[in-house]
């Protein structure tokens, strides 16, 4: 039996152009290599799973390549590239600061820096989760980071930039990695599904992309999980069932009932949602997003801000046409108030019901005493 390799590793980018959603950073790094204008230290910041360590490895491999292509890519043929691909490179050292956060670990690194590279031009030190270093370790690292040998390059990666002391920040070129957009993640998942021979609904992949919260690695892990459960076919219904996602159809139905002031049906639909095991807080958050998307749909210029498939966007446009802007603003205020009060409420279900019924009375609200 062939050993299974998770998609996050199997489809890990090995060139700058393959990195998803970080074009501005990869273009800057490529230009720095092309112009031979490399800093002595880089700091890659951003959420998990957005490509920080991947870009660090690509940078380390590329600057040591003996035959860099015109597109600023490693040749994968020279001795340096081959040893890197086999994970045998003596020029690239990776340190996990989470488990090596003491002064001794940094002193060992400093001692290694004194030895010049045997193959290639640079020795590259990638320190992951650098914010985990102790204060003493940071202090021991400062001098080497400020005045390293010409052949030494440091690439620091962190998810918590605010925990790094200013003296370290001032010695690095800082790159802030953004969360990857839903459309970029969805596009990459479509490519992976095609390569793996998996039939996947576009809407299903879109839900996976939203669930990943901007992290490509998380999206690929969820994709692998779904393939294990469903086989080589992933449908929208399978995704929402297995990921415990509330179908957006519920939000559309709820809004129609609210607009029609169908109090009894509103309570019954809410009961159906809660009986399926969905938490009230999740419903409030999801419904707030739904109302926000309806408000955004009022202006064609902002429709692109809705992270949804084309079919769902059309549904938003259709429903927003019957929802006045003033109604949506007041409904959002009621929903936001319920969100704030939900955690502290002793009767959370009643809070939800009252909020929805208040929304239902907004559109045709009349002054007291008027028939």
Buried (B, 14 or more C-beta within 10 A) or exposed (E): EEEEEEBBEEBBBBBBEBBBBBEEBBEBBBEBBEEEEBEBBBBBBBBEBBBBBBBBBBBBBBBBBBEBEEEBBBBBEBEBBEBBEEEEBEBBBBBBBEEBBBBEBBBEBBEEBEEEBEEBBBBBBBBBBBBBBBEEBBBBBBEBBEEBBEBBBBBBBBBEBEEBEEEBEEBBBBBEBBBBBBBBBBBBBBEBBEEBEBEBBBBBBBBBBBBBBBBBBBBBBBBBEBBEEBEEEBBBEBBBEBBEBBBBEBBBBBBBBBBEBBBEBBBEBBEEBBEEEBBBBEBBBBBBBBBBBBBBBBEEEEBEEBBBBEEBBEBBBEBBEEBEEEBBEBBBBBBBBBBEEBEEEEEBEEBBBEBBBBBBEBBEEEEEEEE
